[in-house]
Amino acid sequence: MDLLLSLYAVGAFVSAATLPKLKMRVELSRAKQRSLLGHVRLARRVAALIPHYEYDEIHFFRSDDAPEEIAERRRDGFMRLAAIYRERYAATLQMTAEVEPAISDLQFTSAYRVPFQYSRFVRRHLAAGAFAASSEGVTLTDLDGNCYYDLTGSYGVNVFGNDFYKECIERGSARVRDLGPVLGAYHPVVAYNVGRLREISGLPEVSFHMSGTEAVMQAVRLARYHTGRSHVVRFCGAYHGWWGDVQPGIGNPVPARETYTLKDCDPRALRVLATRRDIACVLVNPLQALHPNAGAPGDSSLVHSGRRAAFDREAYTAWLRDLRAVCTARGIALIFDEVFMGFRLALGGAQQYFSVHADMVTYGKTLGGGLPVGVVCGRRDLMKRFRDDRPADICFARGTFNAHPYVMGAMHEFLRRLETPEVQALYTELDNVWDRRASDLNERLAAEHLPLHFANLSTVWTTCYTQASRYNWMLQYYLRAEGLALSWVGTGRLIFSLNYTEADFVAVADRILAAARAMQRDGWWWQDGALSDKAIGRRVLREMIAHRFGRASGR
Ligand SMILES: Cc1ncc(COP(=O)(O)O)c(C=O)c1O
């Protein structure tokens, strides 16, 4: 009897100690997005199992079992396009081919422009040039003299048009020339830059870094130092640079053990923040408002038409307010990562646009006035790198090129220009202008029964496809042929600069329509009514399994 009582007592003690832990563990699991993207470790394991295989020439055109006549139309269209590319882009493509074997980044981007099953065949016939000779207004010109409307946005850097940044670099360089590339001592322009950044961010301290990735690293490191907690929370799908802790899934060869990837815009994530004691900070990338819980929409993952995007300003504002409240209550640092969206939505960035204030904000890209930069603005207590009462307990951060005079000069010019009436005018009615442009184009596409539409967060656009297809990624090649420059992610992200006039935009819209018509005409959007995204997904899975276990035939 005594023994039984003791066992009960031990059992009760153990449960009291483990049950809360178990409960928190369950809450953490429930706060994850129910997809591989939400389960980053599993995603890495699954990724390691996916075999490489590719379609032969017959299956390339019929991977959806389209009739022979459609496959012929596709082949004709494809080869016509290939001939145009060969002739029109000859010099650009030749130089690309010459350097590609020596530039690993280029090998990566050219391999991942389309789903891997089609990639080699596409590269053989429709390689995309990696060189440009000049830029002007909203256009780029390649080595063959072809002029394109620039929808690449230079990865988000280009908010005001390329000429704007050329001037920032030129004037900024002139301003700092006497000091030249001296490092360690600041050029006086830094004083102005710091003052403006404090005003813009509403935060009292600033640190300079060399890239957005580094700014994020520093913000997270400081949050860990000051809270004494280990974990960073990021939301499913959000990009914060390529540092390991913020890229815990596919792409990082080691697991990020001190990162929680939670479901965006979900009360269960708030519950985790409200209960766990190991969370130092939460990272928010406001770009996710366009596609919460989805990764960057590259065309290499466009295996069917499942890409979804839609921006709901009210809902996202409410979510940020909830996040703000729980972070305040729990002493968690709320970090807005505005490296991409800063200065694009509003002069005061996402903080101003959503009327929610962060504890730290990271900036980069456009803020460098065309040169590379990363910046952290933060609360004084979070930015401090040492403790008055523990002199050896410091939070280290340096960087040879931090506050480089030429970068500071270009940034100075950028920040000065933000104060001019011409730049301020660009923000008036910004959303109305871009929402109307998107809806006008969407109406034109719908009127012609073309199976695509655009979702936008101001000037950042995503192409969504409205009927199941395996070939949506082909559209990027038709768009290029119409004179539209896209980044390597293809139709997933079109980035407009704010200096696009109405006439420029109409020209782009006309070209998008022309490309979509050609795509339709060439049979890529053939549908027999039975083709669905689910059916495509199941089929691709079957193919992978067959190739994994060596039972594949012909495709
Ligand atoms: C939100 C966000 N954070 C961080 C980064 C990383 O910046 P960088 O490429 O300058 O290192 C990026 C880059 O795209 C970004 O979009």
The ligand as an ORCA input file, in Angstrom:
! r2SCAN-3c Opt
* xyz 0 1
  C      12.771     41.181    -46.050
  C      14.197     40.923    -46.371
  N      15.082     40.835    -45.391
  C      16.386     40.620    -45.626
  C      16.845     40.477    -46.909
  C      18.312     40.232    -47.166
  O      18.879     41.376    -47.705
  P      20.260     41.248    -48.537
  O      19.945     40.510    -49.769
  O      20.681     42.673    -48.736
  O      21.210     40.504    -47.657
  C      15.961     40.559    -47.971
  C      16.423     40.380    -49.362
  O      15.680     40.174    -50.274
  C      14.591     40.780    -47.709
  O      13.695     40.852    -48.689
*
